[in-house]
């Protein structure tokens, strides 16, 4: 359990990838981490792993698109000092002409409305902490478009604008708003989910790239930003692998 001396960090989408890695690193940095995701078994196993390592973690199954569930979750917390809005993802890579509106809607609901739900629900506690931090995981996709990516780009642009606007609206309050925008990150699920389980298509995303970013690389970036002195706000941090100059310019050894 958290104590008055322990900062509590909520991490959404903590069942795998960047979310799980961030939970591990924030816990190692001294936070009591509250892991949320839809897959209860995964976050419970991760919480057990973190606790066994001598750190502090709890798991709470949560769908960020369910506002009633988010509000109930927020009410159950004793405190919240850090919120990492990581839940999100991409579906499909079809052009605008043939993209499935259902995929666009799902991406927007998770990446934007889900972030809105959790941020709204926890903002009072973050403010009451006297030293709160909101992290929004956007993407380089939210800053520059690419062919076949319009639905995901639109969603991540929405998350980016949410962070930018919130920072303007709460300036003067004791809450920082940080946007982390990763480029090419190779995780166990992101590309596979995007291509609906097609492992061959997923592998082509990273083909010939010697060192795409890992989930740990991004988690390290998030943890660094969160643990800066309270008066230091990392408004936006774009992080890419060295081989990636832009969303459409990637060096591949093929």
Secondary structure, DSSP 8 states (H G I E B T S, - for coil): ---TTS-EEEESSTTSHHHHHHHHHHHHTT-EEEEEES-HHHHHHHHHHHHHTT-EEEEEE--TT-HHHHHHHHHH-S--SEEEE----------TTT--HHHHHHHHIIIIIHHHHHHHHHHHHHHHTTSEEEEEE--GGGTS--TT-HHHHHHHHHHHHHHHHHHHHTTTSSEEEEEEEE-SB--SSHHHHHTTT-HHHHHHHSTT-TT-B-HHHHHHHHHHHHTS-TT----EEEE--TTEEETTEE----
